């Protein structure tokens, strides 16, 4: 099994604390494998396997555990009065009704360290957030980064780094794809099956959605408009004008359901001059380029949008809070902020055309400060240079150089 060192390290940072470690992310992004990696780590470091309780709630073996009481009794019987420390690993915990009550009781009654995964943001929303406040830490997991993608695949020696990146652009980073044959049709069908499963289990069934057709049309619209400003009214007006009457309130609900299932991510616009987040016209990105292409297909003339999507995902992987910079009619693709630094990014396929170069450079004119400004493109001419305070970097190099400067 391939390692996901970045995520495993995050878990180990909180090992043997009384915090519940909650790993969230879209289905099939690698959460179950991460728990197995954790289990292997524990065993390799002297924890007896009998002190590890590992339950995957997608398995029929545990189908009788329906609610928090069933879960509590099952775990309590496993421990059976032992004073030793137990490690409790619970996969897809949202399948258990009232699971949070069992976990809170485990913390009080047992000598244990708790790790859980879930595929829906409802795990940490509303009343549950209050219920578990101060008792948990969230680890947000994504599909493979490009750097991880290179580690997972055994490419033929004839493949160049550009060939590998093109494969990533087309099929994305769901880990299990690396086990399939390098056949386009096989991978495309698998991605479509994963997309259908996520939609049915984590959106349609969980939220009792009746108009499945409308839900899919919303996802198609978002996939076709990566990098464009979108509002629920804009989507509802478009769909209504195309023979699918709906309201912006319905669109709002469906967008929330898709966000909760980690299929889409909303990015707010930030008014640089007014120094505040804007409530309207955010942008949406898909959790993985492969899933996005499963929704609308892959087109060579659409690479710019896919690149922007990939850069957004990479920035949040690196722990940045990401917004879109806005001032009057000008806009910066991404403002990446953490507690120590701020960086500005423009993303484009190429800046070899003078008009494109001037447009991308002009975007930074609204950021009148000393923070780093970078244009990312596929150009090799601009591998890593600086011009008038603006850095240029090849996107592949950016993705492989994942160390922060701070």
BADREN-920849 format. One record per residue (C-alpha): residue number from 1; residue in three letters; z, x, y. Coordinates in steps of 0.1 Angstrom, whole numbers, plus 5000, padded with zeros to 4 digits. Example, Ala and Ser with C-alpha at 12.3 -4.5 7.8 and 13.67 -1.06 7.14 Angstrom:
<pts>
PT_1_ALA_5078_5123_4955 $
PT_2_SER_5071_5137_4989 $
</pts>
This chain:
<pts>
PT_1_UNK_5000_5000_5000 $
PT_2_UNK_4990_5013_5035 $
PT_3_UNK_5018_5018_5060 $
PT_4_UNK_5022_5000_5093 $
PT_5_UNK_5044_5026_5108 $
PT_6_UNK_5046_5012_5142 $
PT_7_UNK_5061_4979_5130 $
PT_8_UNK_5083_4994_5103 $
PT_9_UNK_5098_5017_5129 $
PT_10_UNK_5106_4987_5151 $
PT_11_UNK_5124_4970_5122 $
PT_12_UNK_5143_5002_5113 $
PT_13_UNK_5155_5005_5149 $
PT_14_UNK_5176_4974_5143 $
PT_15_UNK_5185_4981_5107 $
PT_16_UNK_5221_4973_5098 $
PT_17_UNK_5228_4954_5130 $
PT_18_UNK_5240_4918_5130 $
PT_19_UNK_5208_4907_5148 $
PT_20_UNK_5183_4886_5128 $
PT_21_UNK_5150_4904_5128 $
PT_22_UNK_5122_4878_5132 $
PT_23_UNK_5086_4890_5126 $
PT_24_UNK_5061_4867_5141 $
PT_25_UNK_5023_4866_5141 $
PT_26_UNK_4992_4848_5128 $
PT_27_UNK_4989_4843_5091 $
PT_28_UNK_4974_4873_5071 $
PT_29_UNK_4981_4898_5098 $
PT_30_UNK_5004_4918_5075 $
PT_31_UNK_5039_4903_5078 $
PT_32_UNK_5044_4899_5041 $
PT_33_UNK_5033_4934_5034 $
PT_34_UNK_5056_4947_5061 $
PT_35_UNK_5086_4931_5043 $
PT_36_UNK_5074_4949_5011 $
PT_37_UNK_5072_4982_5030 $
PT_38_UNK_5107_4976_5043 $
PT_39_UNK_5119_4968_5007 $
PT_40_UNK_5103_5000_4994 $
PT_41_UNK_5119_5020_5022 $
PT_42_UNK_5154_5006_5014 $
PT_43_UNK_5150_5014_4977 $
PT_44_UNK_5137_5049_4985 $
PT_45_UNK_5168_5054_5007 $
PT_46_UNK_5193_5045_4981 $
PT_47_UNK_5197_5007_4983 $
PT_48_UNK_5198_4992_4948 $
PT_49_UNK_5171_4966_4943 $
PT_50_UNK_5197_4941_4932 $
PT_51_UNK_5211_4942_4967 $
PT_52_UNK_5178_4931_4982 $
PT_53_UNK_5170_4893_4982 $
PT_54_UNK_5132_4889_4988 $
PT_55_UNK_5118_4854_4990 $
PT_56_UNK_5083_4844_4999 $
PT_57_UNK_5082_4807_5006 $
PT_58_UNK_5045_4804_5000 $
PT_59_UNK_5053_4811_4963 $
PT_60_UNK_5058_4782_4939 $
PT_61_UNK_5087_4802_4925 $
PT_62_UNK_5108_4791_4954 $
PT_63_UNK_5094_4756_4959 $
PT_64_UNK_5127_4740_4952 $
PT_65_UNK_5142_4755_4983 $
PT_66_UNK_5134_4727_5008 $
PT_67_UNK_5161_4729_5034 $
PT_68_UNK_5188_4751_5049 $
PT_69_UNK_5214_4739_5023 $
PT_70_UNK_5191_4748_4994 $
PT_71_UNK_5185_4782_5009 $
PT_72_UNK_5222_4789_5016 $
PT_73_UNK_5232_4779_4980 $
PT_74_UNK_5204_4801_4965 $
PT_75_UNK_5214_4832_4985 $
PT_76_UNK_5251_4826_4980 $
PT_77_UNK_5246_4824_4942 $
PT_78_UNK_5226_4856_4943 $
PT_79_UNK_5254_4875_4960 $
PT_80_UNK_5280_4858_4938 $
PT_81_UNK_5311_4871_4955 $
PT_82_UNK_5300_4907_4959 $
PT_83_UNK_5315_4927_4987 $
PT_84_UNK_5284_4950_4989 $
PT_85_UNK_5259_4948_5017 $
PT_86_UNK_5228_4927_5009 $
PT_87_UNK_5194_4928_5026 $
PT_88_UNK_5179_4894_5029 $
PT_89_UNK_5141_4893_5034 $
PT_90_UNK_5126_4858_5039 $
PT_91_UNK_5088_4854_5042 $
PT_92_UNK_5073_4824_5061 $
PT_93_UNK_5107_4809_5069 $
PT_94_UNK_5092_4779_5088 $
PT_95_UNK_5086_4763_5054 $
PT_96_UNK_5124_4757_5051 $
PT_97_UNK_5137_4727_5071 $
PT_98_UNK_5166_4737_5093 $
PT_99_UNK_5164_4774_5082 $
PT_100_UNK_5182_4786_5114 $
PT_101_UNK_5214_4769_5102 $
PT_102_UNK_5214_4789_5070 $
PT_103_UNK_5207_4822_5088 $
PT_104_UNK_5235_4816_5113 $
PT_105_UNK_5259_4809_5084 $
PT_106_UNK_5247_4841_5065 $
PT_107_UNK_5258_4861_5095 $
PT_108_UNK_5292_4846_5095 $
PT_109_UNK_5299_4844_5058 $
PT_110_UNK_5281_4873_5042 $
PT_111_UNK_5279_4911_5045 $
PT_112_UNK_5241_4912_5051 $
PT_113_UNK_5212_4924_5071 $
PT_114_UNK_5185_4897_5077 $
PT_115_UNK_5148_4899_5082 $
PT_116_UNK_5124_4869_5083 $
PT_117_UNK_5087_4863_5091 $
PT_118_UNK_5071_4832_5105 $
PT_119_UNK_5036_4821_5116 $
PT_120_UNK_5045_4797_5143 $
PT_121_UNK_5060_4803_5178 $
PT_122_UNK_5082_4772_5173 $
PT_123_UNK_5105_4796_5155 $
PT_124_UNK_5118_4808_5188 $
PT_125_UNK_5112_4780_5211 $
PT_126_UNK_5132_4752_5227 $
PT_127_UNK_5164_4743_5209 $
PT_128_UNK_5160_4770_5183 $
PT_129_UNK_5159_4797_5210 $
PT_130_UNK_5193_4783_5223 $
PT_131_UNK_5206_4780_5187 $
PT_132_UNK_5198_4817_5180 $
PT_133_UNK_5203_4831_5215 $
PT_134_UNK_5218_4866_5213 $
PT_135_UNK_5216_4866_5175 $
PT_136_UNK_5180_4877_5170 $
PT_137_UNK_5153_4901_5180 $
PT_138_UNK_5116_4893_5178 $
PT_139_UNK_5089_4917_5164 $
PT_140_UNK_5055_4905_5174 $
PT_141_UNK_5029_4916_5149 $
PT_142_UNK_4991_4917_5153 $
PT_143_UNK_4962_4924_5130 $
PT_144_UNK_4952_4961_5126 $
PT_145_UNK_4945_4982_5157 $
PT_146_UNK_4913_5003_5155 $
PT_147_UNK_4935_5033_5147 $
PT_148_UNK_4951_5014_5118 $
PT_149_UNK_4917_5001_5108 $
PT_150_UNK_4905_5037_5102 $
PT_151_UNK_4935_5044_5080 $
PT_152_UNK_4931_5013_5059 $
PT_153_UNK_4894_5017_5051 $
PT_154_UNK_4878_5043_5028 $
PT_155_UNK_4845_5048_5046 $
PT_156_UNK_4816_5068_5032 $
PT_157_UNK_4813_5102_5048 $
PT_158_UNK_4780_5092_5063 $
PT_159_UNK_4797_5067_5086 $
PT_160_UNK_4801_5079_5122 $
PT_161_UNK_4830_5068_5144 $
PT_162_UNK_4805_5045_5162 $
PT_163_UNK_4795_5029_5128 $
PT_164_UNK_4832_5022_5121 $
PT_165_UNK_4838_5008_5155 $
PT_166_UNK_4808_4984_5151 $
PT_167_UNK_4824_4972_5118 $
PT_168_UNK_4856_4966_5137 $
PT_169_UNK_4838_4947_5164 $
PT_170_UNK_4822_4924_5138 $
PT_171_UNK_4850_4919_5113 $
PT_172_UNK_4882_4927_5131 $
PT_173_UNK_4914_4939_5117 $
PT_174_UNK_4929_4915_5091 $
PT_175_UNK_4944_4940_5066 $
PT_176_UNK_4932_4922_5034 $
PT_177_UNK_4896_4927_5045 $
PT_178_UNK_4899_4963_5035 $
PT_179_UNK_4901_4953_4999 $
PT_180_UNK_4867_4936_4999 $
PT_181_UNK_4833_4950_4992 $
PT_182_UNK_4814_4962_5023 $
PT_183_UNK_4791_4932_5021 $
PT_184_UNK_4786_4912_5053 $
PT_185_UNK_4784_4878_5036 $
PT_186_UNK_4816_4884_5016 $
PT_187_UNK_4836_4894_5046 $
PT_188_UNK_4822_4866_5068 $
PT_189_UNK_4831_4840_5042 $
PT_190_UNK_4866_4854_5038 $
PT_191_UNK_4872_4853_5076 $
PT_192_UNK_4860_4817_5077 $
PT_193_UNK_4884_4808_5049 $
PT_194_UNK_4913_4825_5067 $
PT_195_UNK_4904_4807_5099 $
PT_196_UNK_4903_4773_5081 $
PT_197_UNK_4936_4780_5064 $
PT_198_UNK_4954_4790_5096 $
PT_199_UNK_4940_4759_5114 $
PT_200_UNK_4949_4735_5087 $
PT_201_UNK_4984_4748_5079 $
PT_202_UNK_4997_4760_5112 $
PT_203_UNK_4980_4737_5137 $
PT_204_UNK_4966_4705_5121 $
PT_205_UNK_4993_4698_5095 $
PT_206_UNK_5022_4711_5116 $
PT_207_UNK_5013_4690_5146 $
PT_208_UNK_4998_4660_5128 $
PT_209_UNK_4965_4664_5146 $
PT_210_UNK_4941_4635_5140 $
PT_211_UNK_4911_4647_5161 $
PT_212_UNK_4902_4679_5142 $
PT_213_UNK_4868_4679_5157 $
PT_214_UNK_4881_4681_5192 $
PT_215_UNK_4905_4709_5182 $
PT_216_UNK_4876_4730_5168 $
PT_217_UNK_4855_4723_5199 $
PT_218_UNK_4883_4737_5221 $
PT_219_UNK_4884_4768_5201 $
PT_220_UNK_4846_4772_5202 $
PT_221_UNK_4848_4768_5240 $
PT_222_UNK_4875_4795_5244 $
PT_223_UNK_4857_4819_5220 $
PT_224_UNK_4825_4815_5240 $
PT_225_UNK_4844_4821_5273 $
PT_226_UNK_4865_4852_5266 $
PT_227_UNK_4872_4868_5299 $
PT_228_UNK_4864_4837_5320 $
PT_229_UNK_4889_4817_5340 $
PT_230_UNK_4898_4785_5321 $
PT_231_UNK_4919_4755_5328 $
PT_232_UNK_4926_4724_5307 $
PT_233_UNK_4907_4703_5332 $
PT_234_UNK_4877_4726_5331 $
PT_235_UNK_4876_4722_5293 $
PT_236_UNK_4882_4685_5294 $
PT_237_UNK_4854_4680_5320 $
PT_238_UNK_4830_4701_5299 $
PT_239_UNK_4837_4683_5266 $
PT_240_UNK_4836_4649_5283 $
PT_241_UNK_4802_4656_5299 $
PT_242_UNK_4789_4667_5265 $
PT_243_UNK_4799_4634_5248 $
PT_244_UNK_4834_4642_5237 $
PT_245_UNK_4856_4622_5261 $
PT_246_UNK_4892_4636_5264 $
PT_247_UNK_4919_4643_5290 $
PT_248_UNK_4934_4675_5304 $
PT_249_UNK_4968_4664_5290 $
PT_250_UNK_4953_4663_5255 $
PT_251_UNK_4937_4697_5260 $
PT_252_UNK_4970_4711_5272 $
PT_253_UNK_4987_4699_5240 $
PT_254_UNK_4960_4714_5218 $
PT_255_UNK_4961_4747_5236 $
PT_256_UNK_4999_4749_5231 $
PT_257_UNK_4995_4742_5194 $
PT_258_UNK_4969_4770_5191 $
PT_259_UNK_4991_4794_5211 $
PT_260_UNK_5021_4786_5189 $
PT_261_UNK_5001_4795_5158 $
PT_262_UNK_4992_4828_5174 $
PT_263_UNK_4955_4821_5173 $
PT_264_UNK_4950_4824_5210 $
PT_265_UNK_4968_4842_5238 $
PT_266_UNK_4969_4830_5274 $
PT_267_UNK_4969_4856_5302 $
PT_268_UNK_4980_4845_5337 $
PT_269_UNK_4965_4856_5369 $
PT_270_UNK_4986_4876_5393 $
PT_271_UNK_4981_4873_5431 $
PT_272_UNK_4983_4909_5442 $
PT_273_UNK_4986_4901_5478 $
PT_274_UNK_5011_4873_5474 $
PT_275_UNK_5029_4891_5446 $
PT_276_UNK_5033_4861_5424 $
PT_277_UNK_5018_4846_5392 $
PT_278_UNK_4992_4818_5398 $
PT_279_UNK_4997_4786_5378 $
PT_280_UNK_4960_4778_5374 $
PT_281_UNK_4929_4792_5358 $
PT_282_UNK_4943_4817_5333 $
PT_283_UNK_4922_4835_5306 $
PT_284_UNK_4924_4832_5269 $
PT_285_UNK_4919_4858_5241 $
PT_286_UNK_4916_4854_5204 $
PT_287_UNK_4941_4871_5181 $
PT_288_UNK_4914_4891_5163 $
PT_289_UNK_4877_4898_5169 $
PT_290_UNK_4869_4889_5133 $
PT_291_UNK_4884_4855_5136 $
PT_292_UNK_4866_4850_5169 $
PT_293_UNK_4833_4858_5153 $
PT_294_UNK_4841_4835_5124 $
PT_295_UNK_4844_4807_5149 $
PT_296_UNK_4811_4813_5168 $
PT_297_UNK_4793_4841_5151 $
PT_298_UNK_4786_4877_5162 $
PT_299_UNK_4760_4884_5188 $
PT_300_UNK_4750_4919_5201 $
PT_301_UNK_4746_4905_5236 $
PT_302_UNK_4782_4894_5235 $
PT_303_UNK_4798_4928_5229 $
PT_304_UNK_4813_4930_5265 $
PT_305_UNK_4835_4900_5258 $
PT_306_UNK_4846_4913_5224 $
PT_307_UNK_4855_4947_5240 $
PT_308_UNK_4876_4929_5266 $
PT_309_UNK_4894_4910_5239 $
PT_310_UNK_4901_4942_5219 $
PT_311_UNK_4915_4960_5250 $
PT_312_UNK_4938_4931_5258 $
PT_313_UNK_4952_4932_5222 $
PT_314_UNK_4956_4969_5224 $
PT_315_UNK_4976_4967_5256 $
PT_316_UNK_5001_4942_5243 $
PT_317_UNK_5004_4963_5211 $
PT_318_UNK_5015_4991_5233 $
PT_319_UNK_5042_4969_5247 $
PT_320_UNK_5027_4961_5281 $
PT_321_UNK_5031_4928_5299 $
PT_322_UNK_4995_4920_5308 $
PT_323_UNK_4982_4899_5337 $
PT_324_UNK_4949_4895_5355 $
PT_325_UNK_4948_4909_5391 $
PT_326_UNK_4935_4884_5417 $
PT_327_UNK_4930_4886_5454 $
PT_328_UNK_4905_4863_5472 $
PT_329_UNK_4872_4866_5453 $
PT_330_UNK_4880_4899_5437 $
PT_331_UNK_4896_4903_5402 $
PT_332_UNK_4908_4931_5381 $
PT_333_UNK_4905_4926_5343 $
PT_334_UNK_4940_4937_5334 $
PT_335_UNK_4972_4948_5350 $
PT_336_UNK_4994_4964_5323 $
PT_337_UNK_5030_4967_5333 $
PT_338_UNK_5062_4979_5316 $
PT_339_UNK_5096_4989_5329 $
PT_340_UNK_5084_5023_5340 $
PT_341_UNK_5048_5020_5350 $
PT_342_UNK_5018_4999_5360 $
PT_343_UNK_4981_5005_5351 $
PT_344_UNK_4949_4988_5361 $
PT_345_UNK_4919_4984_5337 $
PT_346_UNK_4883_4973_5340 $
PT_347_UNK_4864_4967_5308 $
PT_348_UNK_4826_4967_5305 $
PT_349_UNK_4800_4977_5279 $
PT_350_UNK_4784_5003_5302 $
PT_351_UNK_4785_5015_5338 $
PT_352_UNK_4752_5034_5336 $
PT_353_UNK_4735_5008_5358 $
PT_354_UNK_4744_5015_5394 $
PT_355_UNK_4751_4978_5403 $
PT_356_UNK_4775_4975_5374 $
PT_357_UNK_4793_5008_5383 $
PT_358_UNK_4797_4996_5419 $
PT_359_UNK_4810_4962_5408 $
PT_360_UNK_4836_4977_5385 $
PT_361_UNK_4848_5002_5411 $
PT_362_UNK_4850_4975_5438 $
PT_363_UNK_4874_4955_5416 $
PT_364_UNK_4901_4981_5422 $
PT_365_UNK_4898_4978_5460 $
PT_366_UNK_4924_4950_5458 $
PT_367_UNK_4950_4973_5443 $
PT_368_UNK_4959_4995_5473 $
PT_369_UNK_4986_5016_5455 $
PT_370_UNK_4990_5049_5436 $
PT_371_UNK_4990_5035_5401 $
PT_372_UNK_4964_5046_5376 $
PT_373_UNK_4930_5028_5376 $
PT_374_UNK_4907_5031_5347 $
PT_375_UNK_4872_5018_5338 $
PT_376_UNK_4867_5016_5300 $
PT_377_UNK_4832_5015_5286 $
PT_378_UNK_4812_5025_5256 $
PT_379_UNK_4794_5052_5276 $
PT_380_UNK_4796_5088_5263 $
PT_381_UNK_4785_5101_5297 $
PT_382_UNK_4818_5090_5311 $
PT_383_UNK_4840_5103_5283 $
PT_384_UNK_4871_5111_5304 $
PT_385_UNK_4864_5119_5340 $
PT_386_UNK_4878_5109_5374 $
PT_387_UNK_4859_5099_5405 $
PT_388_UNK_4876_5091_5438 $
PT_389_UNK_4909_5083_5420 $
PT_390_UNK_4893_5061_5394 $
PT_391_UNK_4894_5073_5358 $
PT_392_UNK_4866_5067_5333 $
PT_393_UNK_4872_5066_5296 $
PT_394_UNK_4853_5058_5264 $
PT_395_UNK_4868_5027_5248 $
PT_396_UNK_4869_5043_5213 $
PT_397_UNK_4888_5073_5227 $
PT_398_UNK_4912_5049_5245 $
PT_399_UNK_4919_5030_5213 $
PT_400_UNK_4926_5062_5193 $
PT_401_UNK_4948_5077_5220 $
PT_402_UNK_4976_5053_5218 $
PT_403_UNK_5003_5074_5234 $
PT_404_UNK_5018_5062_5267 $
PT_405_UNK_5020_5086_5295 $
PT_406_UNK_5056_5076_5303 $
</pts>
